[in-house]
Amino acid sequence: MLKLGILGLGEGRSTMSAALSSPNYELVKICDQKIDLCLQRAKEFDFQQYTTNYQDLLDDPTIDVIAIYTPDKFHAEHTKQALLHGKHVVCTKPFIDDLSKAKELIDISEQTGKKVFVGQSSRFFEPMKKQRADFNAGLIGELITIEGYYHADHRWFLDKGWSLENAFKWLYGGLSHPVDFIRWYLPNIEEVMGMACSAPTGEKVD
């Protein structure tokens, strides 16, 4: 049984819920910089092992895996620290929002022998699972072209203050979904070309 720590208790709530009912994981400790959110989750799940200091997770020798659900701009650094402290990592998508950080993380993972899993949960939605099963069964036919789209009601996401910051990159946060589906069907991609443009998020519209 793997022993788990969770960093970020907003979107990390679902992993906390899953871990507490899983035969494969033991939840050891949860962490968020907001004490109110720690107390909320502690009460919600009757789980009192919480901290507001990420270092407490890193320094805990009983933790095998750290699940990271912090704002996107922190993923690379939080992953790096977990690997350097001998932890495997589960990181919500996007794994990073700056490709210049990719090689260092790959190198650290290889040097430490610790694994990194990127949580692309959309693959496990029932419509996607059914489509994939039909493809594997040959019901769809020969694969010639794949188009990927991502449409979502993001009002809940815009309630997160950091999603409106200039540092947040919608290209990584949103495009990671359809790109992951394409990679799911074409795992041996050798070359990619693309065009994109971005614009300020602007004010939230209710």
C-alpha positions in Angstrom: 0.0 0.0 0.0 1.4 3.4 -1.0 1.3 6.2 1.5 0.0 9.5 0.1 0.3 13.2 0.9 -1.9 15.8 -0.9 -0.9 19.4 -1.7 -3.7 21.7 -2.6 -7.1 21.0 -1.1 -9.3 22.7 -3.7 -9.2 20.3 -6.6 -7.3 17.9 -4.4 -10.5 17.2 -2.6 -11.5 14.4 -5.1 -8.2 12.7 -4.6 -8.6 12.9 -0.9 -12.0 11.3 -1.1 -10.7 8.6 -3.4 -7.6 7.8 -1.2 -9.7 7.4 1.9 -11.7 4.7 0.3 -8.9 3.1 -1.7 -7.4 -0.3 -0.8 -4.2 0.8 -2.6 -3.4 4.1 -0.8 -3.2 5.2 2.8 -3.7 9.0 3.2 -1.0 10.3 5.6 -1.3 14.0 5.5 -2.9 16.9 3.6 -1.6 20.4 3.0 -2.9 23.8 1.9 -1.6 27.2 2.6 -5.1 28.3 3.6 -5.8 27.1 7.1 -9.6 27.5 6.6 -9.5 25.0 3.7 -7.5 22.6 5.8 -10.1 22.8 8.6 -12.9 22.4 6.1 -11.5 19.2 4.6 -10.6 17.9 8.1 -14.2 18.3 9.2 -15.7 17.1 5.9 -13.7 13.8 5.9 -13.0 13.5 9.7 -9.3 13.5 8.9 -7.1 15.6 11.2 -3.6 15.2 9.7 -3.2 18.5 8.0 -0.5 21.2 7.7 -0.1 24.6 5.9 3.6 24.0 5.2 4.6 21.9 2.1 7.9 21.2 3.8 6.1 19.0 6.3 5.0 16.7 3.4 8.5 16.7 1.9 10.2 15.8 5.2 7.7 13.0 6.2 9.6 9.8 5.6 6.4 7.7 5.6 5.0 9.4 2.5 5.7 7.6 -0.8 3.7 9.8 -3.2 2.7 13.4 -3.2 -0.3 14.5 -5.2 -0.1 18.1 -6.4 -3.1 20.3 -7.0 -1.7 23.8 -6.7 -2.0 26.6 -9.3 -0.4 25.7 -12.6 2.6 28.1 -12.2 3.8 26.2 -9.2 3.6 22.6 -10.6 7.2 22.5 -11.8 8.7 23.7 -8.6 6.5 21.6 -6.4 7.2 18.5 -8.5 10.9 19.1 -8.4 10.9 19.4 -4.6 8.9 16.2 -4.3 11.3 14.3 -6.5 14.4 15.6 -4.8 12.9 14.4 -1.5 12.4 10.9 -2.8 8.7 11.0 -3.5 6.8 9.8 -6.5 4.4 12.5 -7.9 0.9 12.7 -9.1 0.3 16.1 -10.7 -2.9 17.5 -12.1 -2.7 18.8 -15.6 -1.0 20.8 -17.0 2.2 19.2 -15.7 4.1 22.4 -16.4 3.3 25.7 -18.1 6.8 26.4 -19.4 8.6 24.0 -21.7 12.0 25.3 -20.6 11.5 23.5 -17.3 10.8 20.1 -18.9 14.3 18.7 -19.3 15.3 19.4 -15.7 12.3 17.5 -14.4 12.8 14.6 -16.7 16.5 14.4 -15.6 15.6 14.6 -11.9 13.0 11.9 -12.3 15.5 9.6 -14.1 18.2 10.4 -11.5 16.0 9.7 -8.5 14.2 6.8 -10.0 10.9 8.3 -9.0 7.8 8.3 -11.2 5.6 11.2 -12.3 2.0 10.6 -13.3 0.0 13.5 -14.9 -3.6 13.3 -14.0 -5.6 13.5 -17.3 -8.9 12.6 -15.7 -10.9 13.2 -18.9 -9.7 9.9 -20.3 -11.8 8.2 -17.7 -15.1 9.9 -18.4 -17.6 7.3 -19.7 -18.1 8.7 -23.2 -14.3 8.8 -23.8 -13.9 5.2 -22.4 -16.7 4.0 -24.7 -15.2 5.7 -27.7 -11.8 4.2 -27.0 -13.3 0.8 -26.5 -15.1 1.0 -29.8 -11.8 2.1 -31.5 -9.9 -0.8 -30.0 -12.6 -3.2 -31.1 -12.3 -2.0 -34.7 -15.8 -0.5 -34.8 -14.7 3.0 -35.8 -12.5 1.8 -38.6 -9.1 3.0 -39.8 -7.7 6.1 -38.2 -6.9 8.8 -40.8 -7.5 12.1 -39.1 -8.1 13.2 -35.5 -9.7 16.5 -34.5 -9.8 17.4 -30.8 -12.0 20.0 -29.2 -12.4 21.3 -25.7 -15.6 23.1 -24.6 -16.4 23.8 -21.0 -18.3 26.1 -18.7 -15.4 27.7 -16.9 -17.3 29.9 -14.5 -16.3 27.7 -11.5 -12.7 27.9 -12.6 -12.7 31.7 -12.9 -13.7 31.8 -9.3 -10.1 30.8 -8.5 -8.3 34.1 -8.2 -5.1 32.8 -9.8 -7.0 31.9 -13.0 -7.4 35.6 -13.8 -3.7 36.4 -13.2 -1.5 37.2 -16.2 0.7 34.3 -15.2 -2.0 31.8 -15.9 -1.8 30.3 -19.4 -5.0 29.1 -21.0 -3.1 27.4 -23.8 -1.7 24.9 -21.3 -4.7 24.7 -19.0 -7.2 24.2 -21.7 -5.4 22.7 -24.7 -3.9 19.9 -22.6 -7.3 18.1 -22.7 -7.7 17.7 -26.5 -4.0 17.2 -27.0 -4.0 14.4 -24.5 -6.9 12.7 -26.3 -4.9 12.9 -29.6 -1.9 11.4 -28.0 -4.0 8.6 -26.6 -4.8 7.6 -30.1 -1.4 8.4 -31.6 1.1 7.5 -29.0 4.2 7.6 -31.3 3.9 11.2 -32.5 7.2 12.4 -33.9 6.5 15.9 -35.0 3.9 18.5 -34.2 2.9 21.8 -35.8 0.4 24.3 -34.5 -0.8 27.9 -34.5 -2.5 29.7 -31.6 -3.2 33.1 -30.3 -4.1 34.3 -26.8 -5.9 37.3 -25.4 -6.5 38.7 -21.9 -9.1 36.8 -20.0 -10.9 40.0 -19.1 -13.6 40.3 -16.6 -15.6 37.3 -15.5 -19.1 37.2 -16.9 -21.9 35.6 -14.9 
